[in-house]
Amino acid sequence: MINVTEVRPGNYFVDEGNLYRVIDILLNKTAMRKMVAKIKVQNLRTGAITEIARNSGYLVEEARIEKKAMQYLYDGGETLVFMDPSTYEQIELPKARLENEIPFLAANGDVTILSYEDEILGIQLPAKVTLEIVECEPGVRGDTVSNGGSKEAVLETGLHIRVPLFINQGEKISVDTSTGKYDGRA
C-alpha cells in the first residue's frame, strides 16, 4: 500500500476494485486543509479516462503490471492472435477490446501484452511502426497549394493517412502510433 500523493505518471494502482494507470497528478495544498491529490487516470479494464480526487493519507494498492513481448500473427475473425516468439505460445484477444490498436497491427509486428494477475488487459504498441503503402496517387510536381504538399495514402492495415508528395505506392513508411501520422520513410 502506498500513499496516494506518492503515485507518479506511468504508475499503476488498484482503488476500490478498479485497476488504474496514472496519466497525470496535481497536488493541491491550501492553508487549513489536507493536501488533495487530483489524479487523471485510465481504467485499464474499460479504457475510460477520468479524474479522481483523494486526500493525503489515502492508501492505494500498488499494482504490478507484467509486460511480455509478443508478435501479432493474424486476424481470427472475432479475435486477434498473438504469439510469444520464444515459446511459440499463442493467445487470442477479443477484437472489440483492441479497436484503437488494429490500424497499426501488421503481420509479424511486435507488441507488448499487458497483464495483471493472469488477466490480460490489452496491448501496448511500439512508439513507431513500419507499414507499406498499398494505395496512393502519384504526386504532381508543383501541386503544393491545393493540399499543402501532402496526399492521401492507404496503408496495408487499412489506415488512411496524409503523406508527403514524394512518397509512392509500395514504399514502407514509419507511422507514429500515438498520433497516427506519417513519421518518415522506413
N, C-alpha and C positions, 0 to 999 in steps of 0.2 A: 504494500500500500504506500502511495506517495501523496504528498500534499498537492492539491490542485494548482497551486501557484508555482509548482516546480516543473510542470509539463512544458514542453517546447514544441515548436512546429516540427512535424515529422514523427513525433511520439505517438504511441498507440495506448489506449486505456479502455477499461470497462467501467461503465457507470450505469447503475440501475438496469443491468442486464443488456445494455447496448454496447457494441464494440465501436470505438471511435478512433479516427486519425485526426491529429491536431493540424489544422491549416494555419491558424494564427491565434495569438493570445495577447490580450491587453489587460494589464494590471492597473487597477484604479484604487487609489488610497485617498480618502478625504479625512478631515480633522478628527471627527468623533466616531467614525465607523471603522469596521474591519476592512481589510483590503478585499476587493472584489475582483475576481478573475473572469473576464468575458472571453470565452473561448469559441472560435469559429472551428467547427468540427465537421467531418464527413462520417456518416454512419456507414461502416464497411459492409453491412448486410443489405441495406436498402439503397445506398448510394446518395442519400439525401444529405444536403449540406445545410446545417443550422448553426445557430449561436446559442450557447448555454452560459449561464452566469452562476458562479458558485463563490461562497465566502471563503476567505483564508481559513485554513484548518480543515476544510472538507477533504476527505481522503478518497482517492480512486485507486482501483487496482490496475497496476501496470500490465499491459498485455505484451506477450512475446509472439510476434508475428514471424512465422517461418517463411523463408523465401527459397524457392527451388527453381533453378534454371531448366527450362524445357523448350521443346520445339513445337511449333504449330504444324500439324500434319495435313488435315483436310476437314472439310465441312461435311458432317454426317447427317445433314437434314435438320433435325431439331437440336443437334448438339455440335460442338466443335471438338475435335480430337487433338490432344497434345501428347508428346512423348518425352520421356526422360532419356537423353542421348547416352547416358552411361549404363542404365539398366534395361532400356527399351520398354519400360513400363509405360502403359498408355492410360490416360484418363480422359473422360468426356465431361465437358461443361455445357450447361444449357445455353443455347444461342441468345435467348432473351436477356440473360444477365450480362452479355458482352456486346451489346448493340453499339456502344461508342468505340470499342476497340476493333470491331470487324473490318472497317475500311483500311486498317493498317496491317492486317494479317495476310501475309503471302506464304505460300507453301514453304516449309522448312525455315520459317522465320523464328528467331529467338525471342522468347518471352520469359518472364519470371512469374511463377504461380505463387500467390499469397495464400497462406493457410493459418488457421488458429485452432489449436487443439483438434486436429484432424478434420476440421471444417474448411473446405476450400472457399475462399472469399472472392477470388477473381484473379485477374492477371494484371501485370504491370508491364507496359510496353517499354522498349528502349527509347531514349530521347529522340533518335532518328532512325528511320527505316529506309531501305533501298527498294524501290518499286519501278517496274518497267511501264513505259507509256505505250498503251495499245491503240490509242486513237487521238490524233490532234491534226489540225490543218496546218499546212506549211506556212511559215512566217513570210510575210511580204515585206521586202526591203523598203524602209521609209514609212511604214504604217505604224507610227508611234502616237499619232494624235487621237485616233478613234478609240483605242483601247489601252492607252498608257504603256505600250511596249510589252504587253503580255497577251497570251491567248489561252483559251480553254483546252484542257487535256484530260483524257480519261486514263486512269491507271489500271493495272492488272486486277486490282481488287474491286474495281467499280467506282473508286473515289474520283470525283471531279475537282480539279484544282486549276489555278492560273499559273502558267509557266512563261518564262521569257520567250521572245520570238525565235531565238536561235536554237531552241530545243526541238527535236524532231521525233516522230513516231519510232518506236523501237529502242530508244535510249533509256538508260536507267538513271533515275534521279533520286536524290535524298529528300525525304519529307520529314518535317518536324512534327512529331506525334502530339505535342501539346497544343499546337496552333492549327495543324492540318495544312500548312503552307509549304511551298517549294523552298528547299534549303540549299540546293546546288546540284551539280552533276555528281553521280556516284563513281 
